[in-house]
Each structure stands twice: as C-alpha cells, then as structure tokens.
Amino acid sequence: MCGLYDDAVVALNTSVSDPAGARRLGKASIGLSVAGIVISVIIIITWAALIATSPTSPTSPTSSCPYSYNGICYDHKDYVGTYGSCYSGVRSGSYCYY
C-alpha cells in the first residue's frame, strides 16, 4: 500500500515541479479528446448516410418497388411451386408476381 502512495506522491511532485510539461500533457489530452469527438461525429454521419441510401431502407427511393421482374415493379412475390398457377399475376419459375 505504501508503494502505491509513494508513486502518487512522486507523480504529484513531478507535475508540480514541471509545470510546462504538465501544461503540454493537458493540451495533448484536450486535443485528443476533441479529435475523438470529431471522428465519432464523422463516423455517425457517414453511418446514417449509408443507412439512408441502402436499397432496403424505408426512406430509399427504390423502396417503393419491393419486387422487380423484367423491369416491371410488383408489390408481391409468392412462391407457387412447380405446378402452381398465377391467376392474376405474372409467373416466373416457381414464383408469381402481383
């Protein structure tokens, strides 16, 4: 326990006996903190922009067309299997687009 106390006293005495060094460390600490905040804000803005422009995003311009077949937009895509039929849709393979 005394060793820990001695280290704290040495550190305190060092900072008091070297005010210019303590000031440099303080400025470096503030600079690193500001840089960390700026980088975090940039990452959050970039992340939000990527989410907003992803094709599956609700705010994306392409989200109004959930299914596309032959360049035509359809609201629904149902699996009908090999022998199923599409009464009011367009069949493609085992799927029906409505």
BELTALIN-V153627 format. One record per residue. N is the residue number from 1. RES is the residue in one letter. PHI is phi in radians with two decimals (999 if undefined). Layout:
# BELTALIN-V153627
n = (N,N)
res = (RES,RES)
phi = (PHI,PHI)
This chain:
# BELTALIN-V153627
n = (1,2,3,4,5,6,7,8,9,10,11,12,13,14,15,16,17,18,19,20,21,22,23,24,25,26,27,28,29,30,31,32,33,34,35,36,37,38,39,40,41,42,43,44,45,46,47,48,49,50,51,52,53,54,55,56,57,58,59,60,61,62,63,64,65,66,67,68,69,70,71,72,73,74,75,76,77,78,79,80,81,82,83,84,85,86,87,88,89,90,91,92,93,94,95,96,97,98)
res = (M,C,G,L,Y,D,D,A,V,V,A,L,N,T,S,V,S,D,P,A,G,A,R,R,L,G,K,A,S,I,G,L,S,V,A,G,I,V,I,S,V,I,I,I,I,T,W,A,A,L,I,A,T,S,P,T,S,P,T,S,P,T,S,S,C,P,Y,S,Y,N,G,I,C,Y,D,H,K,D,Y,V,G,T,Y,G,S,C,Y,S,G,V,R,S,G,S,Y,C,Y,Y)
phi = (999,-1.16,-1.09,-1.12,-1.14,-1.09,-1.11,-1.14,-1.15,-1.09,-1.11,-1.12,-1.16,-1.14,-1.19,-1.29,-1.42,-2.27,-1.10,-1.17,-1.16,-1.12,-1.14,-1.06,-1.11,-1.11,-1.15,-1.12,-1.12,-1.13,-1.07,-1.16,-1.11,-1.12,-1.08,-1.10,-1.15,-1.09,-1.11,-1.09,-1.12,-1.10,-1.12,-1.14,-1.13,-1.10,-1.06,-1.11,-1.16,-1.14,-1.15,-1.18,-1.78,-1.25,-1.09,-1.62,-1.26,-1.11,-1.67,-1.27,-1.09,-1.53,-1.28,-1.36,-2.15,-1.20,-2.35,-2.20,-2.44,0.95,1.37,-1.88,-1.57,-2.24,-1.44,-2.28,-2.38,-2.06,-1.43,-2.00,1.44,-1.24,-1.91,-1.25,-2.21,-1.92,-1.42,-2.22,-2.27,-1.96,-1.63,-2.51,1.11,-1.74,-2.09,-2.16,-1.84,-2.13)
